[in-house]
Amino acid sequence: MRKYLPLIVLGLISVSGSAFSQNADFTLVNRTGYPIRELYVNPSKSKNWGEDKLGRHTIENGESWKLSFPQSRSQCIQDIMIVFDDDDSEVIWERFDLCEIRKITLRYNRKTNETTAISE
């Protein structure tokens, strides 16, 4: 047993290290009624949206897209901005706790400009 103790300790360190690092992995479901050409995820307090997370991909209405990126516990609260493919309009959803949420379904009423989301 003593010869395995260093391996057990190393395994516990590895497990505890992963428990402290958080990923902001989630699935985005497009229920807006329109195709999404660009997707940005940004800490709520920041003004810089950074890079488009979709690249050349478009999320059609009804489709899902898995996002995976490292996230620190201090930046769990994020905003999401999308750009629609059909008219280039931008819409923002605010304050998602991506350290806790695994799935976000976005909805949008273009007539009233109302955004809603269901998070799981």
C-alpha positions in Angstrom: 0.0 0.0 0.0 2.8 2.4 0.8 4.3 2.1 -2.7 0.9 3.2 -4.1 0.5 6.2 -1.7 2.3 8.7 -4.1 -0.1 7.7 -6.9 -3.1 8.1 -4.7 -2.0 11.5 -3.5 -1.2 12.6 -7.1 -4.7 11.4 -8.1 -6.3 13.4 -5.4 -4.4 16.5 -6.3 -5.5 16.1 -9.9 -9.1 15.7 -9.0 -9.1 18.6 -6.6 -7.4 20.8 -9.1 -10.1 20.1 -11.7 -12.7 20.9 -9.1 -11.3 24.4 -8.7 -11.1 25.1 -12.4 -14.4 25.9 -14.0 -15.5 25.6 -17.6 -18.2 27.7 -19.1 -19.4 24.8 -21.3 -23.0 25.1 -22.4 -25.3 24.4 -25.3 -27.0 27.3 -27.0 -30.4 26.5 -28.6 -31.6 29.0 -31.2 -35.4 29.5 -30.9 -35.3 33.1 -32.1 -37.0 32.3 -35.4 -34.0 33.5 -37.3 -30.6 32.2 -38.3 -27.7 33.3 -36.1 -24.5 34.3 -38.0 -22.4 35.6 -35.1 -22.2 34.7 -31.4 -20.3 36.6 -28.7 -20.0 35.7 -25.0 -18.6 38.4 -22.8 -18.2 39.0 -19.0 -21.1 41.2 -18.0 -18.9 44.1 -16.8 -16.8 44.2 -20.0 -17.5 46.4 -23.0 -15.3 44.3 -25.4 -17.2 41.5 -27.1 -14.0 39.8 -28.5 -14.2 37.2 -31.2 -17.2 35.6 -32.9 -17.6 32.1 -31.4 -19.2 30.7 -34.5 -16.5 31.4 -37.1 -18.1 30.4 -40.4 -20.9 28.4 -38.9 -24.5 29.6 -38.8 -27.0 28.4 -36.2 -30.3 27.9 -37.9 -33.6 28.3 -36.0 -34.1 25.2 -34.0 -30.5 24.1 -34.0 -28.1 23.8 -31.1 -24.4 24.8 -30.7 -22.1 23.6 -28.0 -19.7 26.2 -26.6 -16.7 25.2 -24.6 -14.1 27.5 -23.1 -12.2 27.9 -19.8 -13.8 30.3 -17.3 -12.6 31.6 -14.0 -15.0 31.6 -11.0 -14.6 35.4 -10.8 -16.2 35.7 -14.3 -19.1 33.4 -14.2 -21.7 36.1 -15.1 -21.7 36.6 -18.9 -23.7 38.3 -21.5 -24.5 36.9 -24.9 -24.8 38.9 -28.1 -25.9 37.5 -31.4 -26.0 38.9 -35.0 -28.8 37.6 -37.2 -27.9 36.4 -40.6 -31.0 37.7 -42.4 -30.8 41.4 -41.4 -27.5 42.0 -39.5 -29.3 43.1 -36.4 -27.7 42.6 -33.0 -29.5 41.4 -29.9 -28.1 41.1 -26.4 -29.2 38.7 -23.5 -27.7 39.7 -20.1 -26.4 38.0 -17.0 -26.1 34.3 -17.4 -24.2 32.4 -14.7 -22.2 30.1 -17.0 -20.6 28.4 -14.1 -24.0 26.9 -13.3 -25.9 26.8 -16.6 -25.5 24.0 -19.1 -28.1 24.9 -21.6 -29.6 28.2 -22.8 -32.5 28.5 -25.1 -32.7 32.0 -26.7 -36.1 33.4 -27.9 -36.7 36.8 -29.6 -39.7 38.7 -30.7 -38.6 41.0 -33.5 -41.9 43.0 -33.5 -41.6 44.0 -29.8 -37.8 43.6 -29.5 -38.3 41.4 -26.5 -35.6 38.9 -25.6 -36.3 35.9 -23.4 -34.2 32.9 -22.4 -34.7 29.6 -20.7 -31.6 28.3 -18.8 -31.1 24.8 -17.4 
